[in-house]
Amino acid sequence: MLRASIERALPDPPLSRLTGLRLSEAGLGMASAAMPASLWWQSGAGVFLAGTIAFVADLPLGCAVLTSAPPGVAVTSSELSVSFLRPATIKSRSIIGRARLIHSTRSLGLAEATIEDGQGRLLGHATSRCVLFPADRALLSSRQHRQSSSLPDPYLREVEGDVYGQEYWDSTPGIEVMHQTAAGLFRPPLFLLMGLRGVEASQGEMKLAMAISDWLCNAFGVVYGGAMALLADAAMTLAAGSTVPAATAYSPLDMKIHFLRPVLPADGELVARARVLHRGRKIAVVTCEIVDPEDRLVAQASGSILILPGRPWQRPVHVADEITPDTDRVLATVLFIDIVDSTRVASEMGDRRWTELLAEYHVAVREQLQLFRGTEIDVAGDGFLVSFDGAARAIRCAVATRDAVRRIGLEVRSGVHTGECELSGGKLVGRTVHIGSRLAAQAAPGEIIVSNTVRELASDPGIEFVDRGIHALKGITGEWRLYQVQA
């Protein structure tokens, strides 16, 4: 099927005709796809949204997984994560995704991809977990008999839509831009191509809708996951943009989206509701949920946005250039772990046995940190400070660590928080670290306590939370709603 698509022996799926995104290469464990950098992909500032990179990446990632499957099997993305390095523009000529299979079973596959432009510049890196399932043979058969059209494909037609120049961005606050978008007064070419429209805007929040059109369908007859990733990215980017003053550049650093149910073409719209959870001086953390016309959750996304105070829109934001090795603030999820009643346990055991048990404890914790890709920042006796690039992974590590140390007769308590941290001497310091420590202090033996920010970001259906109410944290201003991980 993949080779037939490349050789154009099968009619293009609607999505390929809409955008020009097509599979270009496929072999065992690898696949590539390319899309012209059409004028239609322009945002209101003339550059392409970062979500365009996710849009391209989803196709080769899924196809790389599909190369390992037997005949009669289809693939769908269940999770897509993308790190953005620089935006594409019309000067990119094309956007190319090259994916390779990392691991596969009968029902699941994991793949990674690099995304470049036509000039060989790296735009981003992506990973995806995909699900394999029996294909609908009637649906595949219908693709073979699709009618062709004499009209040019949409991405080849004369471009329409609003693209504003430097003066507009230098003089218009972000919230005003979003109000104009929600009122339908500002519709960039991308919105017209993909059927997007603004619905509602307020400070730190944005709601966008996308028509559930046949045009968005992939070869298997369902709405392409990359299209939903683009919708989520657009909503999250605009939500963050609503918080910035005029003449302030901003661009996504990363995004992660979980696809929770397939979407079939139908009347009505998908609605993306994005909200800023954390707005630091340089980084905003945003979440987004996408619902169908029956208000069922079909996808959940989160991401972080780089904000550059005092940096006007004189040129596109190249994240790889803006974030340098000496950057002193980073976004991180921090996990604190310590042994319950360690002083009492050590006293009862005696120095020799306690030293031996503490060594076993360190080994058990570090095994879990390696498994869940945590970075050990500091350790003092029985206390660990660990950083992660995702809230859900930090929680799963905390659960696995608790269970592992129980097997050697110890009990731990943990706290998890996400926010901006300062880098000092290679270590994380600052308010976020203090909050994580205070959360761990709130935990009873065996408990994992998280902030509301972490609960919002941990878009994993396998993680459940119990509301622990509003608390004051020692040395931290304000009141904090805390949650206990149910696991």
C-alpha positions in Angstrom: 0.0 0.0 0.0 2.8 2.4 0.9 4.7 1.8 -2.4 1.4 2.1 -4.3 0.9 5.5 -2.7 4.4 6.6 -3.6 4.1 5.4 -7.2 0.7 7.2 -7.4 -1.0 3.9 -8.2 -3.7 4.8 -5.7 -5.6 8.1 -5.8 -4.3 10.6 -3.3 -6.2 10.8 -0.1 -8.1 14.1 0.4 -5.4 15.4 2.8 -2.7 15.1 0.2 -4.8 17.0 -2.3 -5.6 19.7 0.2 -2.0 20.4 1.3 0.4 18.6 -1.1 1.7 16.4 1.8 2.7 13.0 0.3 4.7 10.0 1.2 8.0 10.1 -0.8 9.9 7.0 0.4 9.3 3.8 2.4 11.3 0.8 3.4 11.4 -1.6 6.2 11.4 0.5 9.4 11.7 3.9 7.6 9.5 6.4 5.8 9.8 9.9 4.4 7.2 12.5 3.4 7.3 16.0 1.9 5.0 18.9 1.6 5.5 22.1 -0.5 6.0 25.3 1.6 2.9 26.8 0.0 1.8 30.4 0.6 -1.4 29.0 2.1 0.6 27.9 5.3 1.3 31.5 6.3 0.1 32.7 9.7 -0.9 36.3 10.2 2.7 37.2 10.6 3.8 35.6 7.4 5.7 32.7 9.0 4.3 29.2 9.4 2.9 28.1 12.7 5.1 25.6 14.6 2.2 23.1 14.3 2.9 22.8 10.6 6.0 20.8 11.6 3.8 18.5 13.7 1.4 18.3 10.7 4.2 17.0 8.4 5.8 14.7 11.0 2.7 12.6 11.8 2.6 11.0 8.3 6.1 9.5 8.1 6.0 8.5 11.7 2.9 6.5 11.2 4.1 5.0 7.9 7.5 4.0 9.5 5.4 1.9 12.0 3.2 0.6 9.3 6.2 -0.9 7.4 6.5 -3.5 10.2 2.9 -4.6 9.9 1.5 -7.5 7.9 -1.0 -6.9 5.1 -4.5 -5.8 6.1 -3.4 -3.7 9.0 -3.9 0.1 9.5 -2.2 2.5 11.8 -3.3 5.5 13.9 -1.3 7.8 16.2 -2.0 7.6 19.9 0.6 10.1 21.0 2.7 12.7 19.2 5.5 14.8 20.8 7.4 17.5 18.9 10.4 19.8 19.8 10.5 22.9 17.6 13.8 24.5 16.6 12.8 27.0 13.9 9.7 27.8 11.9 9.3 27.1 8.2 8.6 30.0 5.8 7.8 30.3 2.2 11.5 30.4 1.6 11.8 26.9 2.9 10.5 25.6 -0.5 9.4 22.3 1.1 9.1 20.6 4.5 10.4 17.1 4.7 9.9 14.5 7.5 12.2 11.5 7.8 11.1 8.8 10.3 12.5 5.6 11.5 11.0 2.8 13.5 12.4 2.4 17.0 10.3 -0.5 18.4 7.2 -2.4 17.4 4.9 -5.2 18.6 1.8 -6.7 17.0 -0.4 -3.8 18.2 2.0 -0.9 19.0 4.9 0.9 17.4 7.3 3.7 18.4 9.0 5.9 15.8 11.0 9.1 15.7 11.5 11.7 13.0 13.5 14.7 12.0 11.9 17.5 10.1 13.9 19.7 7.7 13.2 22.3 5.1 14.2 22.2 1.4 17.5 24.0 2.3 18.5 21.2 4.7 17.9 23.2 7.9 16.6 21.3 10.9 13.1 22.5 11.9 12.2 20.0 14.6 12.3 16.5 16.1 9.3 14.3 16.8 8.4 11.0 18.3 5.1 9.1 18.1 3.5 6.0 19.6 1.1 4.4 17.1 -1.6 1.7 17.4 -1.9 -1.0 14.7 -5.4 -2.5 14.0 -7.2 -4.4 11.3 -8.0 -2.2 8.3 -11.5 -1.6 7.0 -11.2 -3.3 3.6 -14.3 -1.5 2.3 -12.8 1.8 3.1 -9.5 0.9 1.4 -11.4 -0.3 -1.6 -13.3 3.0 -1.9 -10.0 4.8 -2.0 -9.0 2.9 -5.2 -12.1 4.3 -7.0 -12.1 7.9 -5.8 -13.1 10.4 -8.5 -10.5 12.8 -9.7 -11.2 16.5 -10.3 -10.2 19.0 -13.0 -9.8 21.8 -10.4 -6.4 22.6 -9.0 -5.7 21.1 -5.6 -6.5 23.7 -2.9 -2.8 24.4 -2.0 -2.1 25.2 -5.7 -4.9 27.8 -6.0 -4.4 31.5 -5.6 -3.8 32.3 -2.0 -6.2 34.4 0.1 -6.3 35.6 3.7 -4.7 38.3 6.0 -1.0 38.7 6.5 0.0 41.8 8.3 3.3 43.6 8.3 5.8 44.8 10.9 3.9 47.9 11.9 0.8 46.0 12.9 2.7 43.6 15.2 4.7 46.5 16.7 1.6 48.5 17.6 -1.1 45.9 18.5 -1.2 44.1 21.9 -1.7 40.4 21.8 -5.1 40.4 23.4 -6.4 42.7 20.7 -5.0 40.4 18.0 -6.9 37.5 19.5 -10.1 39.5 19.9 -9.9 40.3 16.2 -9.3 36.7 15.4 -12.3 35.5 17.5 -14.5 38.1 15.8 -13.5 36.8 12.3 -11.8 40.1 11.4 -8.4 38.5 11.1 -8.2 35.3 9.0 -4.7 34.3 7.9 -4.3 32.0 4.8 -3.7 29.0 7.1 -7.2 29.4 8.6 -8.8 29.5 5.2 -6.9 26.4 3.9 -7.6 24.3 7.0 -11.1 25.5 7.8 -10.1 27.2 11.1 -11.9 30.0 12.7 -11.7 32.0 16.0 -14.5 31.4 18.5 -13.6 33.2 21.7 -10.6 35.0 23.3 -9.8 36.3 26.7 -6.6 36.9 28.7 -4.6 33.6 28.7 -7.4 31.6 26.9 -8.3 30.9 23.3 -10.9 28.9 21.6 -10.6 27.8 17.9 -12.8 25.6 15.7 -12.0 23.5 12.7 -14.5 22.1 10.3 -14.6 18.2 10.3 -14.2 18.1 6.5 -13.6 15.3 4.1 -10.5 17.3 3.1 -8.8 16.4 6.4 -9.1 12.6 6.0 -6.1 10.4 5.5 -5.9 7.2 3.5 -7.9 5.3 6.2 -10.8 7.7 6.0 -10.4 9.3 9.4 -9.3 12.9 10.3 -5.5 13.0 10.1 -3.8 13.3 13.5 -1.5 15.9 12.2 -4.4 18.2 11.5 -5.6 17.9 15.1 -2.0 18.6 16.3 -2.0 21.7 14.1 -5.3 22.9 15.6 -4.0 22.3 19.2 -0.8 24.2 18.4 -2.7 27.1 16.9 -5.0 27.4 19.9 -2.1 27.1 22.4 0.1 29.6 20.6 -2.7 32.2 20.4 -3.6 31.6 24.1 0.0 32.5 25.0 -0.1 35.4 22.5 -3.1 36.9 24.3 -0.8 37.6 27.3 2.0 39.6 25.5 2.3 43.3 24.9 2.8 44.8 21.4 6.2 44.3 19.8 6.9 41.0 21.7 7.9 37.9 19.8 6.9 34.4 20.9 7.1 30.9 19.5 6.4 27.3 20.7 9.2 25.3 22.2 7.5 22.0 22.2 4.1 20.2 22.2 2.7 16.8 23.1 -0.7 15.6 22.1 -2.7 12.4 23.0 -5.3 11.2 20.5 -8.1 9.7 22.5 -10.6 8.7 19.9 -10.8 8.6 16.1 -12.7 11.4 14.3 -14.7 10.6 11.2 -15.7 13.3 8.7 -19.1 14.8 9.6 -21.1 18.0 9.9 -19.9 20.3 12.6 -16.6 21.3 14.0 -13.8 20.2 16.3 -13.3 22.8 19.0 -9.9 23.5 20.7 -10.0 25.1 24.1 -6.5 26.3 25.2 -5.6 27.9 28.5 -2.3 29.3 29.9 -1.5 27.4 33.1 1.8 29.3 33.9 3.1 32.6 32.5 6.6 33.3 33.5 8.8 36.1 32.2 10.1 34.0 29.2 8.1 30.8 29.2 4.3 30.1 29.2 2.9 26.6 29.8 -0.4 25.9 28.0 -2.8 23.1 27.8 -5.5 22.4 25.2 -8.4 20.0 24.9 -10.2 19.2 21.6 -13.8 18.1 21.7 -16.1 16.9 18.9 -19.6 18.3 18.1 -21.1 16.1 20.9 -18.6 17.6 23.4 -16.6 14.4 23.7 -12.9 14.7 24.4 -11.0 13.5 21.3 -7.5 14.9 22.0 -5.5 16.5 24.9 -2.4 18.5 24.3 0.1 20.6 26.3 3.1 22.7 25.3 5.5 25.5 26.3 5.9 28.8 24.5 9.1 30.9 24.4 8.3 34.6 25.1 11.0 37.2 24.3 10.3 40.5 26.2 11.7 43.5 24.3 12.3 41.4 21.2 10.0 42.7 18.4 8.8 40.7 15.4 11.7 41.8 13.1 12.4 38.3 12.1 11.0 34.8 12.7 11.8 33.3 16.1 14.4 30.5 15.7 14.2 28.7 19.0 17.6 27.1 18.4 19.2 30.6 18.1 17.2 32.3 20.9 18.0 29.6 23.5 21.8 29.4 24.0 23.9 27.3 26.3 24.1 30.1 28.8 20.3 30.5 29.1 19.6 30.8 32.8 16.0 29.9 33.0 14.4 26.6 31.9 11.0 25.0 32.1 11.0 21.7 34.1 8.9 19.3 36.0 10.6 18.6 39.4 10.1 15.6 41.5 11.2 15.4 45.2 11.5 12.0 46.9 12.5 11.3 50.5 12.3 8.5 52.9 9.6 8.7 55.6 10.9 8.9 59.2 14.5 8.3 58.0 16.0 9.6 61.3 14.0 7.1 63.3 14.7 4.2 60.9 18.4 4.9 60.9 18.4 5.1 64.7 16.7 1.7 65.0 18.9 0.0 62.5 22.3 1.3 63.5 24.8 3.0 61.3 26.1 -0.1 59.5 22.8 -1.5 58.4 21.4 1.9 57.6 24.4 2.7 55.4 23.9 -0.6 53.5 20.1 0.0 53.2 20.7 3.6 52.0 23.0 2.3 49.2 20.2 -0.2 48.1 17.8 2.7 48.2 20.0 4.9 45.9 20.3 2.0 43.5 16.6 1.4 43.4 15.8 5.1 42.8 18.4 5.5 40.1 17.1 2.5 38.2 13.7 4.1 38.0 15.2 7.5 37.0 17.0 5.8 34.1 13.9 3.9 33.1 11.7 7.1 33.0 14.5 9.4 31.7 14.7 11.6 34.7 17.7 13.8 35.4 19.2 13.6 38.9 19.8 17.2 39.9 20.8 16.7 43.6 20.8 14.1 46.3 21.3 14.7 50.0 21.2 11.5 52.1 17.8 10.1 51.5 16.4 13.0 49.5 16.4 13.1 45.6 15.7 16.2 43.4 15.0 15.0 39.8 13.9 16.9 36.7 11.8 15.7 33.8 10.6 17.0 30.5 7.1 15.9 31.1 4.6 15.9 34.0 3.1 12.5 33.3 6.6 10.8 33.1 7.5 12.4 36.5 4.4 11.0 38.1 4.9 7.5 36.6 8.5 7.6 37.9 7.3 8.6 41.4 4.8 5.7 41.4 7.4 3.2 40.2 10.0 4.4 42.7 7.6 4.1 45.6 6.8 0.6 44.6 10.5 -0.3 44.1 11.7 1.0 47.5 8.8 -0.8 49.3 10.4 -4.0 48.1 13.5 -3.2 50.3 11.4 -2.3 53.3 11.3 1.5 52.9 8.5 4.0 52.5 8.8 7.3 50.6 6.8 10.4 50.0 7.0 12.6 46.9 6.0 16.0 45.5 5.8 17.1 41.8 5.5 20.6 40.4 6.1 22.2 37.0 7.4 25.7 36.4 10.4 27.9 35.4 13.6 27.1 37.2 16.9 29.0 37.3 20.1 27.2 36.4 22.9 27.9 38.8 26.2 25.9 38.7 24.4 23.1 36.8 21.7 22.8 39.4 18.0 23.9 39.4 17.1 26.5 41.9 14.3 29.0 42.5 10.6 29.1 43.4 9.5 26.0 41.4 12.1 23.9 43.3 10.9 25.3 46.7 7.2 24.5 45.8 8.1 20.9 44.8 9.9 20.5 48.2 6.8 21.8 50.1 4.5 19.5 48.2 6.6 16.5 49.2 6.3 17.7 52.8 2.5 17.6 52.5 2.5 13.9 51.5 1.8 11.1 53.9 3.8 7.9 53.7 3.5 6.4 50.2 1.7 9.5 48.8 2.5 11.5 45.7 1.3 15.1 46.0 1.1 17.3 42.9 0.2 20.9 42.1 -2.8 21.8 39.9 -0.3 22.7 37.1 1.0 19.2 37.0 -2.5 17.7 37.1 -3.4 19.9 34.0 -0.3 18.9 32.2 -0.4 15.2 32.9 -2.7 14.3 30.0 -2.4 10.6 30.6 -5.8 8.7 30.9 -4.0 6.1 33.1 -3.3 8.7 35.8 -6.1 9.6 38.3 -6.1 12.3 41.0 -7.9 13.0 44.3 -8.5 16.6 45.2 -6.8 17.4 48.5 -8.2 20.9 48.7 -6.6 24.3 49.2 -3.4 24.5 51.2 -0.9 27.2 52.3 2.7 26.1 51.6 5.4 27.2 54.1 7.4 30.1 52.7 5.3 30.3 49.5 2.9 33.1 48.9 -0.8 32.4 48.0 -3.0 29.4 48.4 -2.4 26.2 46.4 -4.9 23.5 45.3 -3.2 20.1 45.8 -3.9 16.7 44.4 -2.9 13.2 45.4 -2.0 10.7 42.7 -4.3 7.7 42.8 -2.1 4.7 42.1 
